[in-house]
Amino acid sequence: MARALFIFFMLLPSRLWAASPEPVDFFSSGVKLFVGMAVVIGIMLLIHVLNRKGFKFLESRQSRRIKIVETRPMGGRKSLCLVEIEGERLLLGVGNDRVNMLYHFNGTPDAGCFEDELQARVEAEK
């Protein structure tokens, strides 16, 4: 039965199946495609820039108690991570399968970067 239908449809003239022949304009189709892609990529870049500036669209509005201040890679999959939890700063060593607390900073220094604090602590230990 399927073969008979196949042969029947193959014998029909192709003009019965074809739509009205209109010339295809590849230039206008290409321009439409390019403009559409530019609009989509522009919207994505705008959202990315606004997200980096402080307008958090993708982040929840809850206040976060744990804040990662800075992370420094140490080679391989190991890194140092300075974390602030409710005003307390901790220096963590992060490895493949474990996280170790290396140092607990007393107080909360308002200004200063991680390198300055680390250098001051290293010099104080000597």
Secondary structure, DSSP 8 states (H G I E B T S, - for coil): -HHHHHHHHHHS-GGGT--------HHHHHHHHHHHHHHHHHHHHHHHHHHHHT--SSS-SS--SEEEEEEEEEETTEEEEEEEETTEEEEEEE-SS-EEEEEEESS--SS--HHHHHHHHHHHH-
